[in-house]
């Protein structure tokens, strides 16, 4: 195999091309849909080396030649017009080359689950290879805005089969292809900071949408995430919320030592293995020292979901969600959970209902804002079940003891 073209030492492109050639040796053994997904991710990565990254990548692969380079070029040809299909560098063609671009959508559906509403498409190509694309949608911001695209997952059909299982807790509604595609295209056009998966799979998604709707936006590209400033808290609001909280829930039993130890152990283990739930520890005031007491570790993590000290450690959804939720939302939801006791539902829709039914909170969540507030609660309560605040039946006794104390800590001066 020929050497890749010379380039400046600070240029990412040669390393990207070299890695692509190594990976493409296995690409030859795949099928068309997976090759297209690989090409989409590679094109997105090449753009990080500059606006001409894809053009220079194609040139580098063409100069390298050989079966691996040919496979990589064929995969790129499905998601970009930069590749010249008449180029001799595309030989030998992989076995799946003839099926590229032949995928047709045979089914579209809306998936409604605990936190997300998603659009799922099922495709089949000329080689009868089937795959699905699932696009997670983020509701419009409170007060107005437009629906945007969250995660974009591309995989085998069994991904959809798992989502449709009865115990998955997902409501499946079949919909017309053009309706589903139009909704996704509009959401994609409204997306300013696409998730990594939307960037990686974006070119395949755009190609698929073009066969179903007339107007499709350009494929999303990676952008540096903007970290918003945390608004300055109003000490009067904090004091009022704390007073109202304890007036409503009264004397709450102490959380059990064994349950605290178990929850703290889960958080410490998460921190040691970079589990996503550990980002709440990193965002907590201090951040909390893992050698602190079990009580401090647990309360610090839960309090951070209400009022983090820093947004930097949080992922995009968590960062957005904590800014969406106001102290009155938390107050209404937690008072009702504690008042109703263990077993009270904690799914996002139920938490919005708790706010609207709570007599201590005079404001209500209007119908147009319910999806977004529910989505936000879904993002910040992902921590609850792993540490035992809730289970499949709803809030636990441990959760009823911890949540008011966590709110109290979040709202302290």
KOLZADO-219152 format. One record per residue (C-alpha): residue in one letter; x, y, z; residue number from 0. Coordinates in nm, 4 decimals, always signed. Layout:
<atoms>
aa,east,north,up,i
a,X,Y,Z,NUM
...
</atoms>
This chain:
<atoms>
aa,east,north,up,i
x,+0.0000,+0.0000,+0.0000,0
x,+0.1340,+0.3419,-0.0933,1
x,+0.2225,+0.5996,+0.1695,2
x,-0.0333,+0.8721,+0.2344,3
x,+0.0382,+1.2233,+0.1042,4
x,+0.2610,+1.4495,+0.3100,5
x,+0.0820,+1.7047,+0.5275,6
x,+0.1587,+1.9558,+0.8039,7
x,+0.2394,+1.7941,+1.1377,8
x,-0.0628,+1.9573,+1.3013,9
x,-0.3006,+1.8274,+1.0329,10
x,-0.5528,+1.5686,+1.1497,11
x,-0.6259,+1.4335,+0.8027,12
x,-0.3304,+1.1904,+0.7603,13
x,-0.4116,+1.0208,+1.0915,14
x,-0.7814,+1.0001,+0.9999,15
x,-0.6965,+0.8457,+0.6621,16
x,-0.4508,+0.5989,+0.8159,17
x,-0.7078,+0.4864,+1.0738,18
x,-0.9703,+0.4573,+0.8006,19
x,-0.7487,+0.2229,+0.5989,20
x,-0.6967,-0.0007,+0.9004,21
x,-1.0689,-0.0117,+0.9797,22
x,-1.1659,-0.0607,+0.6144,23
x,-0.9977,-0.4012,+0.6098,24
x,-1.2969,-0.5202,+0.8152,25
x,-1.5381,-0.2948,+0.6289,26
x,-1.5065,-0.5238,+0.3271,27
x,-1.6850,-0.7992,+0.5240,28
x,-1.9860,-0.5869,+0.6209,29
x,-2.3105,-0.5146,+0.4368,30
x,-2.4330,-0.2029,+0.2590,31
x,-2.6191,-0.0337,+0.5490,32
x,-2.3285,-0.0726,+0.7896,33
x,-2.0849,+0.0442,+0.5237,34
x,-2.2952,+0.3564,+0.4669,35
x,-2.3043,+0.4250,+0.8404,36
x,-1.9262,+0.3868,+0.8559,37
x,-1.8856,+0.6242,+0.5625,38
x,-2.1133,+0.8808,+0.7279,39
x,-1.9100,+0.8766,+1.0474,40
x,-1.5822,+0.8957,+0.8528,41
x,-1.7008,+1.1952,+0.6499,42
x,-1.8056,+1.3775,+0.9670,43
x,-1.4672,+1.3045,+1.1211,44
x,-1.2843,+1.4293,+0.8123,45
x,-1.4649,+1.7633,+0.8364,46
x,-1.2992,+1.8164,+1.1729,47
x,-0.9719,+1.8471,+0.9781,48
x,-1.1142,+2.1434,+0.7853,49
x,-1.3866,+2.2373,+0.5389,50
x,-1.1957,+2.0535,+0.2653,51
x,-1.1434,+1.7499,+0.4878,52
x,-1.3645,+1.5139,+0.2882,53
x,-1.2041,+1.6162,-0.0421,54
x,-0.8538,+1.5623,+0.0957,55
x,-0.9555,+1.2336,+0.2573,56
x,-1.0894,+1.0988,-0.0721,57
x,-0.7655,+1.2027,-0.2451,58
x,-0.5565,+1.0309,+0.0222,59
x,-0.7562,+0.7072,-0.0013,60
x,-0.7424,+0.7109,-0.3821,61
x,-0.3638,+0.7490,-0.3737,62
x,-0.3307,+0.4665,-0.1204,63
x,-0.5344,+0.2270,-0.3428,64
x,-0.5911,-0.1416,-0.2647,65
x,-0.9012,-0.3330,-0.1433,66
x,-0.9285,-0.1474,+0.1889,67
x,-0.9009,+0.1937,+0.0242,68
x,-1.1549,+0.0912,-0.2405,69
x,-1.4018,-0.0223,+0.0278,70
x,-1.3588,+0.3066,+0.2156,71
x,-1.4186,+0.5062,-0.1026,72
x,-1.7283,+0.3045,-0.1895,73
x,-1.8666,+0.3671,+0.1620,74
x,-1.8009,+0.7399,+0.1232,75
x,-1.9634,+0.7425,-0.2204,76
x,-2.2990,+0.6607,-0.0594,77
x,-2.2971,+0.9736,+0.1591,78
x,-2.0984,+1.2333,-0.0381,79
x,-2.0748,+1.3455,-0.3993,80
x,-1.7004,+1.4038,-0.3694,81
x,-1.6132,+1.0480,-0.4791,82
x,-1.5810,+0.9914,-0.8539,83
x,-1.7573,+0.6625,-0.9230,84
x,-1.5575,+0.6232,-1.2428,85
x,-1.2247,+0.6388,-1.0632,86
x,-1.0064,+0.3301,-1.0967,87
x,-0.9269,+0.3613,-0.7258,88
x,-1.2756,+0.2186,-0.6568,89
x,-1.1597,-0.1235,-0.7791,90
x,-1.1927,-0.3913,-0.6591,91
x,-1.5483,-0.3121,-0.5564,92
x,-1.6736,-0.4747,-0.2332,93
x,-1.9592,-0.7221,-0.2615,94
x,-2.2057,-0.4737,-0.1110,95
x,-2.1243,-0.1922,-0.3587,96
x,-2.4228,-0.2640,-0.5841,97
x,-2.6688,-0.2260,-0.2942,98
x,-2.5507,+0.1216,-0.1916,99
x,-2.8213,+0.3824,-0.2274,100
x,-3.0963,+0.1259,-0.2838,101
x,-3.2474,+0.1296,+0.0660,102
x,-3.6194,+0.2028,+0.0713,103
x,-3.8298,+0.2799,+0.3762,104
x,-4.0977,+0.0176,+0.4364,105
x,-4.2297,+0.1337,+0.7733,106
x,-4.2313,+0.4416,+0.9959,107
x,-4.3602,+0.4753,+1.3503,108
x,-4.3671,+0.7052,+1.6519,109
x,-4.2233,+0.5577,+1.9714,110
x,-4.3379,+0.7139,+2.2983,111
x,-4.1398,+0.6204,+2.6055,112
x,-4.0616,+0.7482,+2.9529,113
x,-3.8404,+1.0365,+2.8499,114
x,-3.8416,+1.0589,+2.4726,115
x,-4.0667,+1.0624,+2.1739,116
x,-3.8855,+0.9122,+1.8786,117
x,-3.9394,+0.8474,+1.5102,118
x,-3.8278,+0.5065,+1.3852,119
x,-3.7806,+0.4039,+1.0224,120
x,-3.7329,+0.0507,+0.8899,121
x,-3.5387,+0.0142,+0.5616,122
x,-3.4619,-0.2708,+0.3215,123
x,-3.2084,-0.2540,+0.0363,124
x,-3.1698,-0.4456,-0.2910,125
x,-2.9679,-0.7156,-0.1157,126
x,-3.2593,-0.7606,+0.1300,127
x,-3.0414,-0.6295,+0.4117,128
x,-3.2675,-0.4558,+0.6630,129
x,-3.1812,-0.1846,+0.9121,130
x,-3.3510,+0.0829,+1.1203,131
x,-3.2848,+0.4451,+1.2054,132
x,-3.4271,+0.5763,+1.5313,133
x,-3.4314,+0.9540,+1.5749,134
x,-3.4908,+1.0826,+1.9282,135
x,-3.6710,+1.4161,+1.9407,136
x,-3.6300,+1.6894,+2.1996,137
x,-3.9486,+1.8882,+2.2768,138
x,-3.9563,+2.2654,+2.2202,139
x,-3.8173,+2.4820,+2.4986,140
x,-4.0532,+2.6116,+2.7646,141
x,-4.2083,+2.9349,+2.6445,142
x,-4.1669,+2.8638,+2.2747,143
x,-3.9307,+2.7250,+2.0169,144
x,-3.9123,+2.4247,+1.7907,145
x,-3.8616,+2.0516,+1.8272,146
x,-3.5018,+1.9416,+1.7680,147
x,-3.3143,+1.6188,+1.7036,148
x,-3.1414,+1.4403,+1.9902,149
x,-2.9649,+1.1070,+1.9452,150
x,-2.9707,+0.9318,+1.6060,151
x,-2.9163,+0.5568,+1.6205,152
x,-2.8667,+0.3315,+1.3201,153
x,-2.8660,-0.0427,+1.3654,154
x,-2.9999,-0.3853,+1.2806,155
x,-3.3746,-0.4485,+1.2826,156
x,-3.3528,-0.6215,+1.6184,157
x,-3.2942,-0.2768,+1.7697,158
x,-3.6524,-0.1936,+1.6784,159
x,-3.7745,-0.5357,+1.7855,160
x,-3.6346,-0.4766,+2.1343,161
x,-3.8001,-0.1345,+2.1535,162
x,-4.1348,-0.2888,+2.0590,163
x,-4.1305,-0.5612,+2.3249,164
x,-4.4269,-0.5434,+2.5623,165
x,-4.2139,-0.4929,+2.8757,166
x,-4.0135,-0.2099,+2.7142,167
x,-4.2763,+0.0404,+2.8247,168
x,-4.2943,+0.2004,+2.4798,169
x,-4.6125,+0.2957,+2.2977,170
x,-4.5768,+0.2338,+1.9227,171
x,-4.7906,+0.4289,+1.6750,172
x,-4.7558,+0.3591,+1.3011,173
x,-4.7471,+0.6695,+1.0832,174
x,-4.7177,+0.7656,+0.7165,175
x,-4.3623,+0.7701,+0.5834,176
x,-4.3810,+1.1265,+0.4527,177
x,-4.5294,+1.2551,+0.7798,178
x,-4.2558,+1.0958,+0.9888,179
x,-3.9827,+1.2065,+0.7491,180
x,-4.1154,+1.5619,+0.7360,181
x,-4.1180,+1.5873,+1.1141,182
x,-3.7597,+1.4643,+1.1387,183
x,-3.6430,+1.6960,+0.8591,184
x,-3.7941,+1.9986,+1.0366,185
x,-3.6414,+1.8980,+1.3699,186
x,-3.3039,+1.8464,+1.2058,187
x,-3.3209,+2.1933,+1.0494,188
x,-3.3870,+2.3396,+1.3958,189
x,-3.0927,+2.1610,+1.5594,190
x,-2.8084,+2.3991,+1.6413,191
x,-2.5870,+2.1791,+1.8580,192
x,-2.6242,+1.8232,+1.7242,193
x,-2.5339,+1.5278,+1.9444,194
x,-2.2330,+1.3160,+1.8476,195
x,-2.4558,+1.0368,+1.7165,196
x,-2.6502,+1.2824,+1.5002,197
x,-2.3239,+1.4015,+1.3462,198
x,-2.1914,+1.0487,+1.2961,199
x,-2.5112,+0.9160,+1.1376,200
x,-2.6324,+1.2454,+0.9934,201
x,-2.5303,+1.1895,+0.6327,202
x,-2.7064,+0.8533,+0.6147,203
x,-3.0153,+1.0096,+0.7742,204
x,-3.0186,+1.2961,+0.5224,205
x,-2.9810,+1.0565,+0.2270,206
x,-3.2723,+0.8470,+0.3563,207
x,-3.4921,+1.1535,+0.4138,208
x,-3.4277,+1.2822,+0.0602,209
x,-3.6157,+0.9846,-0.0786,210
x,-3.9253,+1.0700,+0.1283,211
x,-3.9547,+1.4511,+0.1477,212
x,-3.8682,+1.7401,-0.0831,213
x,-3.6904,+1.9735,+0.1591,214
x,-3.4073,+1.8224,+0.3641,215
x,-3.1431,+2.0230,+0.5533,216
x,-2.7720,+1.9667,+0.5149,217
x,-2.6106,+1.6935,+0.7225,218
x,-2.5286,+1.8145,+1.0753,219
x,-2.1669,+1.8920,+1.1533,220
x,-1.9870,+1.8910,+1.4854,221
x,-1.9840,+2.2217,+1.6719,222
x,-1.8177,+2.3135,+1.9961,223
x,-2.0821,+2.2925,+2.2646,224
x,-2.1698,+2.6216,+2.4286,225
x,-2.1801,+2.6022,+2.8083,226
x,-2.4379,+2.8530,+2.9343,227
x,-2.3884,+3.0460,+3.2539,228
x,-2.5804,+2.9237,+3.5569,229
x,-2.8284,+3.1986,+3.6503,230
x,-2.7634,+3.3682,+3.9831,231
x,-3.0003,+3.2223,+4.2386,232
x,-3.2359,+3.4461,+4.4314,233
x,-3.1745,+3.3896,+4.8049,234
x,-3.5308,+3.4991,+4.8823,235
x,-3.6691,+3.2324,+4.6474,236
x,-3.4405,+2.9720,+4.8050,237
x,-3.5474,+3.0645,+5.1576,238
x,-3.9141,+3.0648,+5.0596,239
x,-3.8839,+2.7274,+4.8858,240
x,-3.7080,+2.5669,+5.1839,241
x,-3.9668,+2.7017,+5.4254,242
x,-4.2552,+2.5857,+5.2069,243
x,-4.0942,+2.2437,+5.1620,244
x,-4.0639,+2.1665,+5.5312,245
x,-4.4055,+2.3130,+5.6140,246
x,-4.5560,+2.0744,+5.3573,247
x,-4.3685,+1.7508,+5.4331,248
x,-4.3202,+1.7973,+5.8081,249
x,-4.0914,+1.5562,+5.9882,250
x,-3.9464,+1.3131,+5.7369,251
x,-3.7883,+0.9907,+5.8577,252
x,-3.4097,+0.9671,+5.8401,253
x,-3.2766,+0.7668,+5.5418,254
x,-3.1563,+0.4233,+5.6478,255
x,-2.7822,+0.3800,+5.6936,256
x,-2.7746,+0.0642,+5.4821,257
x,-2.9582,+0.2303,+5.1946,258
x,-2.7279,+0.5338,+5.2167,259
x,-2.4219,+0.3092,+5.2103,260
x,-2.5532,+0.1232,+4.9056,261
x,-2.6371,+0.4435,+4.7199,262
x,-2.2996,+0.5981,+4.8007,263
x,-2.1237,+0.2801,+4.6894,264
x,-2.3036,+0.2973,+4.3532,265
x,-2.1947,+0.6591,+4.3075,266
x,-1.8335,+0.5892,+4.4047,267
x,-1.8241,+0.2936,+4.1662,268
x,-1.9721,+0.5105,+3.8922,269
x,-1.7024,+0.7724,+3.9478,270
x,-1.4301,+0.5076,+3.9322,271
x,-1.5555,+0.3782,+3.5956,272
x,-1.6696,+0.7071,+3.4392,273
x,-2.0333,+0.5992,+3.4442,274
x,-2.2656,+0.8774,+3.3228,275
x,-2.4447,+0.9093,+3.6576,276
x,-2.1162,+1.0233,+3.8137,277
x,-2.1399,+1.3543,+3.6294,278
x,-2.3767,+1.4713,+3.9022,279
x,-2.0990,+1.4230,+4.1559,280
x,-1.8612,+1.6228,+3.9390,281
x,-2.1227,+1.8987,+3.9050,282
x,-2.1936,+1.9186,+4.2786,283
x,-2.0756,+2.1934,+4.5075,284
x,-1.7063,+2.1424,+4.5774,285
x,-1.7311,+1.8991,+4.3948,286
x,-1.7952,+1.6518,+4.6746,287
x,-1.5037,+1.4445,+4.8006,288
x,-1.5712,+1.0742,+4.7497,289
x,-1.4157,+1.0119,+5.0924,290
x,-1.6895,+1.2202,+5.2557,291
x,-1.9658,+1.0480,+5.4487,292
x,-2.2214,+0.8379,+5.2640,293
x,-2.4838,+1.1007,+5.3431,294
x,-2.2761,+1.3815,+5.1921,295
x,-2.1969,+1.1843,+4.8763,296
x,-2.5608,+1.0963,+4.8133,297
x,-2.7093,+1.4348,+4.8998,298
x,-2.4451,+1.6191,+4.6969,299
x,-2.5234,+1.4175,+4.3829,300
x,-2.9019,+1.4542,+4.4149,301
x,-2.8773,+1.8241,+4.5056,302
x,-2.6712,+1.8793,+4.1892,303
x,-2.9669,+1.7640,+3.9788,304
x,-3.1609,+2.0558,+4.1270,305
x,-2.8877,+2.3199,+4.1470,306
x,-2.5456,+2.2195,+4.0112,307
x,-2.2359,+2.4176,+4.0980,308
x,-2.1060,+2.3733,+3.7420,309
x,-2.2601,+2.2746,+3.4094,310
x,-1.9285,+2.1720,+3.2565,311
x,-1.9329,+1.8049,+3.3711,312
x,-2.2889,+1.7496,+3.2478,313
x,-2.3912,+1.6155,+2.9087,314
x,-2.6016,+1.8251,+2.6739,315
x,-2.9386,+1.6953,+2.7909,316
x,-2.8633,+1.7222,+3.1629,317
x,-2.7176,+2.0699,+3.1160,318
x,-3.0300,+2.1870,+2.9357,319
x,-3.2701,+2.0134,+3.1728,320
x,-3.1388,+2.1669,+3.4957,321
x,-3.1792,+2.5111,+3.3405,322
x,-3.5336,+2.4304,+3.2250,323
x,-3.6607,+2.3273,+3.5687,324
x,-3.7479,+2.5993,+3.8186,325
x,-3.7579,+2.5723,+4.1956,326
x,-4.1392,+2.5639,+4.1859,327
x,-4.1280,+2.2573,+3.9577,328
x,-3.9076,+2.0713,+4.2030,329
x,-4.1090,+2.1883,+4.5026,330
x,-4.4412,+2.0726,+4.3606,331
x,-4.3097,+1.7383,+4.2374,332
x,-4.1213,+1.6394,+4.5541,333
x,-4.3890,+1.7541,+4.7998,334
x,-4.6448,+1.5372,+4.6224,335
x,-4.4106,+1.2376,+4.6077,336
x,-4.3399,+1.2547,+4.9805,337
x,-4.6998,+1.3322,+5.0717,338
x,-4.8345,+1.0386,+4.8689,339
x,-4.5570,+0.8072,+4.9848,340
x,-4.3737,+0.5016,+4.8512,341
x,-4.5074,+0.3645,+4.5244,342
x,-4.6118,+0.7033,+4.3861,343
x,-4.5268,+0.7175,+4.0131,344
x,-4.2087,+0.9022,+3.9166,345
x,-4.2300,+0.8906,+3.5373,346
x,-4.1954,+1.2381,+3.3805,347
x,-4.5627,+1.2672,+3.2913,348
x,-4.6595,+1.1849,+3.6505,349
x,-4.4122,+1.4393,+3.7895,350
x,-4.5765,+1.7113,+3.5793,351
x,-4.9150,+1.6007,+3.7142,352
x,-4.7786,+1.6214,+4.0697,353
x,-4.6754,+1.9831,+4.0093,354
x,-5.0151,+2.0790,+3.8715,355
x,-5.2015,+1.9104,+4.1582,356
x,-4.9845,+2.0509,+4.4348,357
x,-5.1672,+2.3169,+4.6433,358
x,-4.8438,+2.4756,+4.7660,359
x,-4.7416,+2.5685,+4.4112,360
x,-4.9858,+2.8140,+4.2584,361
x,-4.8389,+2.8051,+3.9075,362
x,-4.9211,+2.5188,+3.6703,363
x,-4.7495,+2.3692,+3.3673,364
x,-4.9555,+2.4575,+3.0589,365
x,-5.0308,+2.1865,+2.8063,366
x,-4.7872,+2.3245,+2.5483,367
x,-4.4982,+2.3059,+2.7980,368
x,-4.5763,+1.9632,+2.9447,369
x,-4.3592,+1.7656,+2.6978,370
x,-4.0533,+1.9814,+2.7632,371
x,-4.0883,+1.9829,+3.1437,372
x,-4.1436,+1.6073,+3.1398,373
x,-3.8389,+1.5613,+2.9178,374
x,-3.6308,+1.7727,+3.1574,375
x,-3.7399,+1.5666,+3.4576,376
x,-3.6558,+1.2529,+3.2623,377
x,-3.3008,+1.3788,+3.2088,378
x,-3.2331,+1.4727,+3.5710,379
x,-3.4046,+1.1754,+3.7334,380
x,-3.1982,+0.9136,+3.5492,381
x,-2.9979,+0.9037,+3.8716,382
x,-3.2903,+0.7973,+4.0889,383
x,-3.3273,+0.4266,+4.0151,384
x,-2.9536,+0.3393,+4.0177,385
x,-2.9163,+0.4731,+4.3722,386
x,-3.2498,+0.3450,+4.5025,387
x,-3.4602,+0.6610,+4.5206,388
x,-3.7126,+0.4944,+4.2922,389
x,-3.7823,+0.1572,+4.1371,390
x,-4.0286,+0.0117,+3.8876,391
x,-4.3097,+0.0698,+4.1389,392
x,-4.2394,+0.4394,+4.1916,393
x,-4.0749,+0.6409,+4.4660,394
x,-3.9186,+0.4326,+4.7456,395
x,-3.9116,+0.4889,+5.1203,396
x,-3.5467,+0.5840,+5.0779,397
x,-3.6416,+0.8323,+4.8060,398
x,-3.9039,+0.9944,+5.0280,399
x,-3.6360,+1.0471,+5.2920,400
x,-3.3596,+1.1716,+5.0634,401
x,-3.5362,+1.4022,+4.8175,402
x,-3.6517,+1.6714,+5.0666,403
x,-3.3040,+1.6771,+5.2215,404
x,-3.1469,+1.7087,+4.8773,405
x,-3.3736,+2.0023,+4.7909,406
x,-3.2882,+2.1623,+5.1221,407
x,-2.9182,+2.1310,+5.0449,408
x,-2.9623,+2.2655,+4.6905,409
x,-3.1429,+2.5752,+4.8194,410
x,-2.9111,+2.6597,+5.1077,411
x,-2.7242,+2.9871,+5.0901,412
</atoms>
